[in-house]
Amino acid sequence: MKILVVGMGLIGGSVCKTLKKRCNYTVHGCDIDETILKTALEEGVIDGTGKMEDGIYDICIVCLHQRAAQPCMKQALPYLKKGSILMDMCGLKGQMVLEFTNACRIEGLYYVGTHPMAGREKSGYSASIPNLFDGANFIIAPTYGTNNEAVEKVSALAKEMGFVKIVLTTPHRHDDMIAYTSQLAHIVSSAYVKDDCMDDAVSFSGGSFQDMTRVATMDEKMWSSLFMDNRLLLLHHLELLIAHLSEYRTALELQDEASLQLLIADGRRVQEENVRKRKKDLEEKEQNQNELDKG
């Protein structure tokens, strides 16, 4: 099987390194930076270079930001190999899945929208590693018209790459969950560090401070576009957060310790339920990983 990886950044570079380490496929890379391609060739991360318009690949994996991915895929559609799979690893799915599912079907292709739930604080090809996806979740967002066989093929490839849990969800549900679990956390972190105490925070900080501030170093161009492209769903969760924060502020202003205790207890209850669920998921992941290692 011939695979083309478009975009050799953190995700794309890690995809190439993982495929070469774990699988026996021909892997080509595509990137606007010729230096990255040269480095990848020298390191044996890819077998060659190419582009989607070559029309020779069984799977094209697009690892670009969605604003760059969509025009790139649109331009290449007429040239892709008939019966091949076009998949993306963009951070948002939404209308994109509907559009490319239909467009690929017209061209005699199969489209599968995916999102690997893995990453690092650093970005770029130099940060890519061959074990980035080990034990991670792999999201697939099918819609009406998505080919089941293509989904199964992509799922099998993801498992070969080290992903443990394959999660199927709708494009809207995906974007809603990403707004809450990722984008909102980045906004909170960015706002949290804008405090007078930040100048000397390191001297007084522990694990909770590090957890709250870790993702504040995000790239402003990439993340602002992600926020804007998912604006309505992100606004919904941001407004809920502001409302809950206001409850704590009101309790403090009124010196209402009883209400404050109830708010804290309610938060603890929600988190304890989440911890129990995560523990169960981790146990399932460990069991699946053990079965994968034995296989």
C-alpha positions as CSV (number, residue, x, y, z in Angstrom):
1,M,0.0,0.0,0.0
2,K,1.3,3.5,-0.9
3,I,0.6,6.2,1.6
4,L,1.2,10.0,1.1
5,V,1.4,12.2,4.2
6,V,0.7,15.8,3.4
7,G,2.1,18.3,5.9
8,M,5.3,17.1,7.8
9,G,4.8,19.0,11.1
10,L,4.4,17.4,14.5
11,I,1.5,15.2,13.5
12,G,2.5,14.5,9.9
13,G,6.1,13.8,10.9
14,S,5.0,11.5,13.7
15,V,2.6,9.7,11.3
16,C,5.5,9.0,8.9
17,K,7.9,7.9,11.7
18,T,5.2,5.7,13.2
19,L,4.3,4.1,9.9
20,K,8.0,3.3,9.0
21,K,8.6,1.9,12.5
22,R,5.5,-0.2,12.8
23,C,4.2,-1.0,9.3
24,N,5.5,-2.2,6.0
25,Y,4.0,0.4,3.6
26,T,5.6,2.7,1.1
27,V,5.4,6.2,2.7
28,H,5.9,9.4,0.8
29,G,5.9,12.9,2.3
30,C,4.7,16.2,1.0
31,D,5.5,19.6,2.5
32,I,6.2,23.2,1.2
33,D,9.5,23.1,3.1
34,E,12.0,21.3,1.0
35,T,14.5,21.2,3.9
36,I,12.1,19.1,6.0
37,L,11.6,16.6,3.1
38,K,15.3,16.3,2.7
39,T,15.8,15.7,6.4
40,A,13.0,13.1,6.4
41,L,14.6,11.3,3.4
42,E,18.0,11.3,5.1
43,E,16.6,9.9,8.3
44,G,14.7,7.2,6.4
45,V,11.4,8.5,7.7
46,I,9.9,8.5,4.2
47,D,10.6,6.5,1.1
48,G,10.2,9.4,-1.2
49,T,8.3,12.6,-1.9
50,G,5.2,13.3,-3.9
51,K,1.9,15.2,-4.0
52,M,-1.7,14.3,-4.0
53,E,-2.1,15.2,-7.7
54,D,0.3,12.3,-8.6
55,G,-2.8,10.1,-8.3
56,I,-0.8,7.0,-7.3
57,Y,-1.6,6.7,-3.6
58,D,-4.0,4.3,-1.9
59,I,-4.3,6.6,1.1
60,C,-3.6,10.3,1.4
61,I,-3.3,11.5,5.0
62,V,-3.7,15.3,5.2
63,C,-2.0,16.7,8.4
64,L,-2.6,20.4,7.8
65,H,-4.5,23.1,9.7
66,Q,-8.1,23.0,8.4
67,R,-7.8,26.4,6.7
68,A,-4.9,25.1,4.6
69,A,-6.2,21.5,4.3
70,Q,-9.5,22.3,2.6
71,P,-8.3,24.2,-0.4
72,C,-5.4,21.7,-0.8
73,M,-7.8,18.8,-0.9
74,K,-10.3,20.5,-3.2
75,Q,-7.6,21.2,-5.7
76,A,-6.3,17.6,-5.6
77,L,-9.7,15.8,-5.8
78,P,-9.9,15.3,-9.6
79,Y,-6.4,13.8,-9.6
80,L,-6.6,11.3,-6.8
81,K,-6.5,7.6,-7.5
82,K,-10.1,6.2,-8.0
83,G,-11.2,4.1,-5.1
84,S,-8.5,5.5,-2.8
85,I,-9.0,7.0,0.6
86,L,-8.6,10.7,1.5
87,M,-8.4,11.3,5.2
88,D,-7.5,14.4,7.2
89,M,-6.3,14.8,10.8
90,C,-7.6,18.3,11.3
91,G,-8.7,19.6,14.7
92,L,-12.2,20.4,13.6
93,K,-14.6,18.4,11.5
94,G,-18.1,20.1,11.2
95,Q,-19.1,21.1,7.7
96,M,-15.8,19.9,6.3
97,V,-16.9,16.3,6.7
98,L,-20.2,16.8,4.9
99,E,-18.5,18.7,2.1
100,F,-15.7,16.2,1.4
101,T,-17.8,13.1,1.9
102,N,-20.0,14.2,-1.0
103,A,-17.2,15.6,-3.1
104,C,-15.1,12.4,-2.9
105,R,-18.1,10.3,-3.7
106,I,-18.6,12.2,-6.9
107,E,-15.0,11.7,-7.8
108,G,-15.1,7.9,-7.0
109,L,-13.1,8.3,-3.8
110,Y,-13.7,7.7,-0.1
111,Y,-13.3,10.4,2.5
112,V,-12.8,9.8,6.2
113,G,-12.5,12.6,8.7
114,T,-10.3,11.8,11.7
115,H,-8.6,13.5,14.7
116,P,-5.7,11.9,16.6
117,M,-6.0,12.8,20.3
118,A,-2.3,13.2,20.8
119,G,0.1,16.1,20.8
120,R,3.1,17.9,22.4
121,E,3.8,21.4,23.7
122,K,6.4,21.7,20.9
123,S,5.4,21.8,17.2
124,G,7.1,21.2,13.8
125,Y,8.8,18.3,12.3
126,S,11.7,18.5,14.8
127,A,9.2,17.7,17.6
128,S,7.7,14.6,15.8
129,I,8.3,11.2,17.4
130,P,7.5,7.6,16.4
131,N,5.6,6.9,19.6
132,L,3.4,9.9,19.8
133,F,0.2,7.9,19.3
134,D,1.0,5.0,21.6
135,G,-2.1,4.4,23.8
136,A,-3.9,7.4,22.4
137,N,-7.5,7.7,21.3
138,F,-8.3,8.1,17.6
139,I,-11.5,9.9,16.6
140,I,-13.4,9.1,13.4
141,A,-16.3,11.4,12.5
142,P,-18.4,9.7,9.8
143,T,-21.6,11.1,8.4
144,Y,-24.3,10.0,6.0
145,G,-22.6,8.6,2.9
146,T,-19.4,7.7,4.7
147,N,-18.2,4.3,3.3
148,N,-18.0,1.7,6.1
149,E,-15.2,-0.3,4.5
150,A,-13.1,2.9,4.3
151,V,-13.8,3.5,8.0
152,E,-12.7,0.0,8.8
153,K,-9.5,0.3,6.8
154,V,-8.6,3.6,8.5
155,S,-9.5,2.1,11.9
156,A,-7.1,-0.8,11.2
157,L,-4.4,1.5,10.2
158,A,-4.8,3.6,13.3
159,K,-4.5,0.4,15.5
160,E,-1.3,-0.5,13.6
161,M,0.0,3.0,14.5
162,G,-0.5,2.4,18.2
163,F,-3.8,4.0,18.9
164,V,-5.7,1.9,21.4
165,K,-9.3,3.3,21.4
166,I,-11.2,4.1,18.2
167,V,-14.0,6.5,18.9
168,L,-16.8,7.0,16.3
169,T,-18.8,10.2,16.7
170,T,-20.7,12.8,14.6
171,P,-18.8,15.8,13.2
172,H,-20.9,18.1,15.4
173,R,-20.4,16.1,18.6
174,H,-16.6,16.1,17.8
175,D,-16.4,19.8,17.5
176,D,-18.6,20.3,20.6
177,M,-16.3,18.1,22.7
178,I,-13.1,19.7,21.3
179,A,-14.5,23.1,22.3
180,Y,-14.9,21.9,25.9
181,T,-12.0,19.6,26.4
182,S,-9.3,21.5,24.5
183,Q,-10.1,25.0,23.3
184,L,-11.8,26.2,26.5
185,A,-8.8,24.9,28.5
186,H,-6.4,26.9,26.3
187,I,-8.5,30.0,26.8
188,V,-8.6,29.6,30.6
189,S,-4.8,29.0,30.7
190,S,-4.1,32.1,28.6
191,A,-6.3,34.2,30.8
192,Y,-5.0,32.7,34.0
193,V,-1.4,33.8,33.5
194,K,-2.4,37.5,33.1
195,D,-2.2,38.2,36.8
196,D,0.1,40.5,38.8
197,C,1.4,37.5,40.8
198,M,2.7,35.8,37.6
199,D,6.0,37.7,38.0
200,D,7.0,35.7,41.0
201,A,4.7,32.7,40.6
202,V,7.5,30.2,40.1
203,S,8.7,30.6,43.6
204,F,5.3,29.6,45.0
205,S,4.0,27.2,42.4
206,G,3.3,23.5,42.6
207,G,1.6,21.0,40.3
208,S,-1.7,22.8,40.1
209,F,-0.1,26.0,38.9
210,Q,1.9,24.0,36.3
211,D,-1.3,22.2,35.1
212,M,-3.1,25.5,34.7
213,T,-0.4,27.4,32.8
214,R,1.1,24.6,30.6
215,V,-0.8,25.3,27.4
216,A,-0.7,29.1,27.6
217,T,2.4,28.9,25.3
218,M,0.1,28.0,22.4
219,D,0.7,29.4,18.9
220,E,-1.6,32.4,18.5
221,K,-2.1,32.2,14.8
222,M,-3.1,28.5,14.8
223,W,-5.3,28.6,18.0
224,S,-7.1,31.9,17.2
225,S,-8.2,30.4,13.9
226,L,-9.3,27.2,15.6
227,F,-11.3,29.3,18.1
228,M,-12.9,31.4,15.4
229,D,-13.8,28.4,13.2
230,N,-15.5,26.7,16.2
231,R,-16.8,30.0,17.6
232,L,-20.4,29.2,18.4
233,L,-19.7,26.0,20.3
234,L,-16.7,27.5,22.1
235,L,-18.9,30.5,23.1
236,H,-21.5,28.2,24.6
237,H,-18.9,26.5,26.9
238,L,-17.2,29.8,27.7
239,E,-20.5,31.3,28.9
240,L,-21.2,28.3,31.1
241,L,-17.7,28.6,32.6
242,I,-18.2,32.3,33.3
243,A,-21.6,31.6,34.9
244,H,-20.1,29.0,37.2
245,L,-17.2,31.3,38.1
246,S,-19.7,34.0,39.0
247,E,-21.3,31.7,41.5
248,Y,-18.0,31.3,43.3
249,R,-17.4,35.1,43.2
250,T,-20.9,35.8,44.6
251,A,-20.3,33.4,47.5
252,L,-17.0,35.1,48.3
253,E,-18.5,38.6,48.1
254,L,-21.3,37.7,50.4
255,Q,-19.0,35.8,52.7
256,D,-21.4,32.8,52.3
257,E,-19.2,29.9,53.3
258,A,-22.0,27.4,53.3
259,S,-22.7,28.1,49.6
260,L,-19.0,28.0,48.8
261,Q,-18.8,24.6,50.4
262,L,-21.7,23.4,48.3
263,L,-20.1,24.7,45.1
264,I,-16.8,22.9,46.0
265,A,-18.6,19.7,46.9
266,D,-20.5,19.7,43.7
267,G,-17.3,20.1,41.7
268,R,-15.7,17.3,43.6
269,R,-18.7,15.0,42.9
270,V,-18.5,15.7,39.2
271,Q,-14.8,15.1,39.1
272,E,-14.9,11.9,41.1
273,E,-17.5,10.5,38.7
274,N,-15.1,11.5,35.8
275,V,-12.1,9.9,37.5
276,R,-14.1,6.6,37.9
277,K,-14.9,6.7,34.2
278,R,-11.4,7.5,33.2
279,K,-10.1,4.6,35.4
280,K,-12.4,2.2,33.6
281,D,-11.3,3.5,30.2
282,L,-7.6,3.2,31.2
283,E,-8.2,-0.4,32.3
284,E,-9.8,-1.1,28.9
285,K,-6.9,0.6,27.1
286,E,-4.4,-1.5,29.0
287,Q,-6.2,-4.7,28.2
288,N,-6.4,-3.7,24.5
289,Q,-2.7,-2.8,24.5
290,N,-1.8,-6.1,26.1
291,E,-3.8,-8.0,23.4
292,L,-2.1,-5.8,20.7
293,D,1.4,-6.6,22.1
294,K,0.6,-10.4,22.2
295,G,-0.7,-10.2,18.6
